[in-house]
Amino acid sequence: MNVAIETREFLLEPTDNNVLANLCGQFDEHLRQIEQRLNIRISNRGNHFRIVGTHNASAVGAQVLQDLYVLAGKENLDLQRVHMCLQEAAMNQESESDAPPPADAAAPGPDEESVDQQADNTEQVIVTRRVRIKPRGKHQHSYVEHLRNKELVFGIGPAGTGKTFLAVASAVEALDQERVRRIVLVRPAVEAGERLGFLPGDMSQKVDPYLRPMYDALYEMLGFDRVARLVDKNIIEVAPLAFMRGRSLNESFVILDEAQNTTVEQMKMFLTRMGFGSCACVTGDITQIDLPRHQTSGLKHVIEVLGNVDGVAFDYFSPRDVVRHPLVQRIVEAYEGYENDAQESGEDQ
């Protein structure tokens, strides 16, 4: 089946040579990155751009270039920033294709549509003292909305989809706005296929290696000094899951990370620790379970138990939501495809 190729031409205005240079990157590396990702060809003479590719790919490429041109006037672009813009464009395209508007619905005018989108984006942005985090794609937007409005939220999906980062950002925002009085970070002390033995130090130092991803997010949003002060004051608390029994956490934002490595009993114990004025977020990837084979993952079990409970929200992420290096997305998709093929083969046999 032959795919129709089209040529799309447009101008990026207002003309500014410095912004154009920032957009294209050194030796046009930003343009080459967009070409490779979307399988298109980009050429330009000054601010006059030409894109050759399929209809959808060229449309996405034009939109990405226009968005990046606006950003290039405000900040120095790099390959990571270009990748994030490409990823967001792919998510938006998937969202539009998955949810077409009703046939009898009146199409909004340009002004009305832009106002609605701007209001939605402003509402979903997570604001902390150091950074502003904008969710990317429909799954992250839904996740952030639930983190603000639900008492218990589950974020389930592959690595690199922003589950833990957005949960920590929401917790910091809630702390800054005094909706909670402290943040509690919890994680099961399960090694990923290795036996680390007894780690040196006090309880906090023993648990720190397991909570490093959440610490990294906290440092980015609050800074090293403030995180250290809040930990000293017990406003930010780190706790191994095994030591949560018997506690009641009031006015807290509690995050359980790597929840796929909890047992059924541990998950039930954790969920019943919530006190008044508290909310909890549970994150995990059910494709990376490090428990012994005979044990059932508490995260897989809780999906069946709490699926229809009021006040509980489940957000599922896919490989398309991965916001790390583009190779990570392809790796996740390859593993997912391999496991699906193996499962189908086993069922046939």
Secondary structure, DSSP 8 states (H G I E B T S, - for coil): -----EEEEEE-SS--HHHHHHHH-GGGHHHHHHHHHHT-EEEEETTEEEEEE-HHHHHHHHHHHHHHHHHHTTS---HHHHHHHHHHHHHHHHHHHHS---TTS----HHHHHHHHHHHHHHH-EE-SS-EE---HHHHHHHHHHHHH-SEEEEE--TTSSHHHHHHHHHHHHHHTTS-SEEEEEE----SS-------SSHHHHHGGGGHHHHHHHHHHH-HHHHHHHHHTTSEEEEEGGG-TT--B-SEEEEE-SGGGSBHHHHHHHHTTB-TT-EEEEEE-TTS--S-TTS-BHHHHHHHHSTT-TTEEEEE--GGG--S-HHHHHHHHHHHHHHHHHHHHHHH-
